[in-house]
Every structure is written in C-alpha cells, then in structure tokens.
Amino acid sequence: MASDHSNTLTNLSSAHFHLVLHLLVPLTIAVVFYRKRWLVSYLVMLSAMLIDIDHLLADPIYDPNRCSIGFHPLHRMEAIILYLAALIPNKTRVLGIGLCTHIILDSIDCRVTGGVWSAS
C-alpha cells in the first residue's frame, strides 16, 4: 500500500515539474531572446500549450505512463513537421518556438518517466 502511495506522489510531483517547465522554459526564451517584447513573446509561446487540448480525446485524459508524442493527434509527426515549418517565417517564428519547445519538453518527459515514443 505504501508503495502505491509513493508511486502516486512520484507521478504527481513529476507531472507538476513537467508543467512548471512548460511555464519557465518559454519565459526564459522570451526574456533572453526577445527582451524588448518579452511579455508578448512569452504569451504567444505559452499559447502553444493549447495543443494539449488533444488530451481531451484520450481515455483517461491523463495517464502518467503514456507518452504524448505520437499518441495524441497534435503531438504526432505530421503536426510536428508543421510546428517546425512555423519556425521559418518571421510572423510565425515565436509561435513555432513555443510549439517546438512544447514538443521537446514532452519528449524529454517521455524519456525521463520511462515512456517510449508511440509509433502510431
């Protein structure tokens, strides 16, 4: 029983750490690279978190043992290619940075938590 409780706490703290990274990494990028307009850049990059709306299609919505990459529609390779393409035009670059940062953080989370990238 204590082991189950310990695993729940570990998964919960890992999830919180992951969410905090989704807030702090874009903030750091915005402050360092877009100093004069850091707030707007940060908010645009933060809006990239909206791709997590695809988690609502899954059952359960949150599974700490599931890797988002390749599983959720907006976390699949087709979408990731579009996110990379958004880096090219100046007008979409900040959003592209936010989207790519989101995917990178999710990929790291998959590896750290022992998940594997889904091939689907």
Backbone as a ProteinNet text record, in pm:
[ID]
protein_1_A
[PRIMARY]
MASDHSNTLTNLSSAHFHLVLHLLVPLTIAVVFYRKRWLVSYLVMLSAMLIDIDHLLADPIYDPNRCSIGFHPLHRMEAIILYLAALIPNKTRVLGIGLCTHIILDSIDCRVTGGVWSAS
[TERTIARY]
82.8	0	86.6	191.4	280.2	347.9	377.7	441.7	350.3	220.1	124.7	116.3	114.3	109.1	235.8	349.4	477.6	482	434.1	430.6	338	225.4	131.4	196.9	267.5	335.7	446.4	520.3	627.1	569.3	461.9	397.8	341.7	283.5	225.9	334.4	443.3	549.5	617.3	630.1	686.5	595.8	465.9	370.4	377.2	387.1	397.4	525.9	636.1	763.9	755.3	692.3	674.2	593.1	485.7	402.9	479.6	557.8	638	738.4	798.2	890.6	820.3	694.3	617.3	592.1	603.2	589.6	724.6	824.8	954	1043.8	1043.1	1130.5	1089.1	960.5	922.9	951.5	933.4	964.5	1112.4	1196.9	1341	1377	1320	1345.8	1300.3	1181.9	1128.2	1215.8	1257.5	1337.8	1476.5	1536.5	1672.4	1676.8	1584.8	1593	1498.9	1397.3	1300.3	1282.9	1393.9	1395	1300.1	1298.2	1215.5	1066.3	1030.1	888.6	868.6	931.7	932	793.1	708.3	577.2	489.3	485	404.9	460.7	592.7	655.6	625.1	632.3	603.3	458.9	366	225.2	197.8	262.4	245.9	301.8	421.4	480	395.5	342.9	258	129.6	81.3	-39.5	-19.5	106.3	134.7	86.5	64.2	12.4	-128.6	-193	-327	-326.9	-210.7	-209.2	-242.5	-235.4	-271.6	-421.9	-498.4	-642.9	-671.6	-577	-597.5	-596.6	-550.5	-554.7	-699.6	-791.2	-932.2	-993.2	-926.6	-975.9	-936.3	-844.1	-792.2	-872.1	-868.4	-931	-830.5	-779.9	-810.1	-742.3	-791.8	-735.9	-589.6	-554.9	-415.7	-372.8	-264.9	-205.7	-56.2	-3.6	138	232.5	181.9	265.5	252.6	178.5	158	242.5	308.5	386	295	293.6	210	256.3	388.2	443.9	401.5	333.1	285.9	150.4	104.8	-24	-137	-121.5	-225.4	-211.7	-323.5	-318.4	-227.1	-228.3	-145.7	-2.5	29.8	164.4	224.1	164.7	212.5	307.2	381	484.8	431.5	312.6	256.5	243.9	194.7	179.4	315.6	407.5	540.9	612.3	592.6	651.7	596.9	467.9	409.3	466.8	489.7	547.6	688.5	763.6	898.4	892.2	794.9	778.3	742.5	673.4	634.9	757	870.8	993.9	1051	1013.7	1076.3	1027.8	896.4	853.7	867.6	908.7	920.6	788.7	677.4	547.5	502.5	549.9	506.6	619.2	735.9	852.7	834.1	781.1	766.2	667.7	558.8	464.7	531.7	608.9	681.9	779.2	845.7	936.8	858.3	743.8	660.6	613.6	569.9	522.3	635.7	749.2	863.6	917	918.2	960	866.1	738.3	637.9	665.4	687.9	713.1	843.6	946.2	1074.2	1056.1	984.9	962.1	880.6	780.8	703.1	789.7	879.2	969.3	1062.2	1115.4	1202	1123.5	1000.9	917.2	895.1	874.3	855.5	977.1	1094.1	1216.5	1244	1222	1250.4	1157.3	1031.9	935.1	934	1023.8	1032.7	936.7	861.7	770.9	850.4	787.8	852.8	766	829.6	752.1	664.1	540.5	445.6	467.8	451.7	469.9	340.7	229.8	101.3	83.2
-119.6	0	125.1	126.5	242.6	263.4	154.2	163.3	233.5	199.6	265.3	414.3	449.4	590.2	663	598.4	656.7	678.4	581.1	595.6	708.3	721.5	829.5	965	978.5	1104.5	1133.1	1031.1	1049.6	1094.6	1029.3	1067.8	1208	1243.6	1376.2	1482.9	1460	1560.4	1569.7	1459.4	1460.8	1541	1522.6	1596.4	1745.5	1780.6	1922.1	1983.9	1911.5	1959.6	1981.6	1887.6	1899.1	2024.4	2048.8	2167.4	2296.7	2297.3	2415.4	2443.5	2338	2357.4	2419.8	2380.7	2438.5	2588.2	2634.8	2777.8	2849.4	2787.2	2854.2	2855.3	2749.4	2745.7	2853	2864.6	2973.8	3112.4	3127.1	3254.6	3287.6	3190.7	3211.2	3248.2	3177.2	3206.7	3348.5	3385.3	3518.8	3628.3	3611.8	3714.3	3725.9	3613.4	3614.2	3661	3612.2	3639.3	3747.6	3781.7	3882.7	3987.1	4035.8	4123.1	4242.4	4310.2	4431.5	4400.6	4283.1	4246.3	4107.8	4088.8	3957.7	3911.2	4002.2	3961.5	3908.2	3980.3	3934.6	3802.7	3795.3	3671.3	3555.5	3581.1	3478	3429.9	3523.5	3484.8	3405.3	3442.7	3367.1	3226	3216.3	3083	3001.9	3067.2	2998.9	2946.7	3018.1	2974.1	2839.6	2802.4	2671.9	2557.4	2584.6	2480.6	2437.8	2517.3	2480.8	2351.6	2308.7	2181.1	2065.3	2088.1	1982.9	1958.5	2036.5	2012.4	1873.1	1820.4	1686.3	1577.5	1610.1	1514.2	1482.6	1573.8	1551.7	1438.4	1400.2	1290.9	1153.4	1152.2	1025.8	979.9	850	792.7	699.7	733.1	852.7	976.9	1091.8	1217.8	1229.3	1192.7	1197	1058.3	1011.2	884.3	908.2	903	934.5	836.9	722.2	623.3	627.8	724.6	735.5	850.2	824.7	928.6	1003.3	1134.6	1217.1	1212.3	1203.6	1209.3	1085.8	1109.9	1001.5	946.8	980.2	928	1026.3	1147.7	1248.8	1311.1	1345.1	1396	1517.4	1611.5	1731.9	1710.8	1587.3	1550.8	1445.1	1431.4	1334.1	1401.5	1318.8	1368.2	1467.5	1443.8	1535.1	1676.5	1685.2	1815.1	1874.9	1790.8	1838.5	1898.7	1842.6	1898.5	2038.9	2057.9	2192.5	2289.1	2241.3	2326.4	2369.5	2276.9	2310.5	2411.2	2395	2489.1	2628.4	2635.5	2765.8	2844.6	2779.3	2848.8	2935.2	2906.3	2972.6	3116.5	3141.6	3281.7	3362.9	3487.7	3575.2	3587.3	3595.1	3618	3502.9	3383	3267.2	3208.6	3269.7	3211.8	3195.4	3296.1	3286.7	3175.7	3164.7	3055.1	2921.4	2914.9	2792.2	2753.5	2851.6	2824.6	2766.8	2825.6	2775.1	2632.5	2604.9	2470.4	2368.2	2404	2311.8	2290.5	2396.1	2383.1	2288.4	2302.3	2215.9	2069.3	2043.1	1906.1	1852.6	1935.8	1893.5	1857.8	1942.8	1914.7	1786.6	1766.1	1642.7	1521.3	1536	1426.4	1392.2	1494.9	1472.5	1402	1446.7	1384.5	1236.7	1205.1	1065.1	981.7	1034.9	961.2	952.7	1060.9	1063.9	971.1	967.4	884.5	741.7	708.5	569.6	536.2	635.7	611.4	599.8	551.2	544.2	618.6	667.5	736.1	635.4	673.2	585.2	591.3	479.2	473.2	499.2	518	537.1	675.9
0	0	0	81.4	87.2	-46.4	-117.2	-247.8	-348.2	-346.7	-435.4	-406.5	-277.9	-238.2	-283.6	-267	-308.1	-458.5	-536.5	-682.4	-724.5	-656.2	-687.2	-662.7	-549.6	-518.7	-618.9	-659.1	-756.5	-889.9	-934.8	-1060.9	-1053.4	-938.3	-921	-922.4	-850.1	-848.2	-984.2	-1054.7	-1189.4	-1282.8	-1270	-1353.9	-1323.6	-1195.9	-1160.3	-1214.6	-1202.5	-1253.3	-1404	-1473.3	-1618.5	-1653.2	-1580.5	-1606.2	-1577.8	-1471.5	-1439.2	-1550.3	-1605.7	-1718.4	-1838.1	-1860.8	-1971.7	-1950.7	-1828.1	-1799.6	-1799.8	-1740	-1721.6	-1845.3	-1922.9	-2041.1	-2142.6	-2178.7	-2269.4	-2210.2	-2080.4	-2015.6	-2032.2	-2009.2	-2023.8	-2167.6	-2262.8	-2404.3	-2437.2	-2390.5	-2418.7	-2359.7	-2236.1	-2169.1	-2231.5	-2266.6	-2320.5	-2465.8	-2548.6	-2692.5	-2743.3	-2666.6	-2708.6	-2598.9	-2548	-2430.5	-2443.2	-2558.4	-2572	-2574	-2619.8	-2623.3	-2562.6	-2447.6	-2384.5	-2343.5	-2296.2	-2246.5	-2359.3	-2470.2	-2585.3	-2636.9	-2648.1	-2695.5	-2601.3	-2473.1	-2374.5	-2386.4	-2398.3	-2408.5	-2535.8	-2645.8	-2770.9	-2752.9	-2695.1	-2672.9	-2575.6	-2475.1	-2378.1	-2443.7	-2543.3	-2613.1	-2682.7	-2704.2	-2764.6	-2676	-2549.6	-2460.3	-2500.6	-2585.4	-2631.5	-2712.6	-2763	-2835.2	-2742	-2612.4	-2517.5	-2510.7	-2585	-2589.5	-2646.1	-2724.3	-2779.3	-2671.7	-2552.2	-2442.5	-2404.5	-2434.6	-2401.7	-2483.4	-2592.8	-2677.1	-2621.9	-2526.4	-2473.3	-2352.2	-2328.3	-2209.8	-2144.7	-2027.8	-1948.4	-2007.3	-1969.1	-2019.1	-1982	-1860	-1815.5	-1771.2	-1826.5	-1786.4	-1771.9	-1649.3	-1628.1	-1698.9	-1739.5	-1807.1	-1959.2	-2009.6	-2153.8	-2207.9	-2317.8	-2384.6	-2481.3	-2471.9	-2559.8	-2704.7	-2723.7	-2858.6	-2936.5	-3046.8	-3130.9	-3090.8	-2970.7	-2924.8	-2952.9	-2905.8	-2925.4	-3064.6	-3129.6	-3267.5	-3288.5	-3196.1	-3213.5	-3164.7	-3130	-3086.9	-3181.2	-3299.8	-3398.2	-3496.6	-3569.2	-3658.7	-3762.5	-3815.5	-3915.1	-3857.9	-3735.1	-3669.3	-3635.1	-3589.9	-3552	-3672.2	-3789	-3911.7	-3936.6	-3913	-3927.9	-3824.3	-3702.7	-3598.6	-3638.1	-3696.6	-3744	-3858.3	-3946.7	-4058.5	-4008.7	-3895.2	-3838	-3791.1	-3777.3	-3737.3	-3850.1	-3972.9	-4088.2	-4108.5	-4123.8	-4143.1	-4013.8	-4028	-3910.3	-3834.1	-3908.2	-3844.4	-3755.1	-3782	-3702.4	-3618	-3622.6	-3555.2	-3404.3	-3337.8	-3190.9	-3155.3	-3229.5	-3206.2	-3234.7	-3343.1	-3375.9	-3266.4	-3208.7	-3096.9	-2979.5	-2950.1	-2841.2	-2866	-2988.7	-3022.8	-3017.5	-3074.4	-3073.3	-2932.1	-2852.8	-2713.2	-2638.8	-2663.7	-2601.2	-2636.4	-2763.5	-2809	-2749.4	-2745.1	-2686.5	-2539.3	-2465.4	-2322.9	-2304	-2389.4	-2380.3	-2413.7	-2510.3	-2546.3	-2430.3	-2367.6	-2251	-2141	-2118.8	-2016.5	-2047.5	-2175.3	-2213.8	-2177.2	-2202.5	-2173.1	-2022.9	-1953	-1808.6	-1732.1	-1770.7	-1699.2	-1749.3	-1841.2	-1887.9	-1999	-2044.3	-2156.1	-2284.7	-2384	-2515.3	-2614	-2719.2	-2821.5	-2893	-2913.1	-2980.7	-3130.2	-3195.7	-3340.2	-3414.3	-3344.5	-3412.1	-3466.6
[MASK]
++++++++++++++++++++++++++++++++++++++++++++++++++++++++++++++++++++++++++++++++++++++++++++++++++++++++++++++++++++++++

